[in-house]
Amino acid sequence: MFYKYIGGAITATTILNFRVDTELKENFTKLADELGVSPTSMFTAFMKKAIAVQGIPFSMTVKPLSEKRLETRKKITDFYHNAPAIDLDDNKNMEAFLKDE
């Protein structure tokens, strides 16, 4: 934990680590530089706004799925929920499972 002096008060800060695409990070850093702020300040502003609005502070939409994609999704879901259970504690079942292609 780190401490920072802000406006007459000492506040605790922490490090947040996460992975992002390299190009995305470079573009984000470039934008921050152009705005005259740090990437940390931009991300902090995003987090504060998300908390203030109790959600993502911008619209996120998805194109409706085509009938074909909806049908494929349903087939995958049905297969997953209806697949037979295999007792892999049994050596013969395990060998058969591993040999199955």
Secondary structure, 3 states (H helix, E strand, C coil): CEEEEECCEEEEECCCCCCCCHHHHHHHHHHHHHHCCCHHHHHHHHHHHHHHHCCCCCCCCCCCCCHHHHHHHHHHHHHHHHCCCCCCCCHHHHHHHHHCC
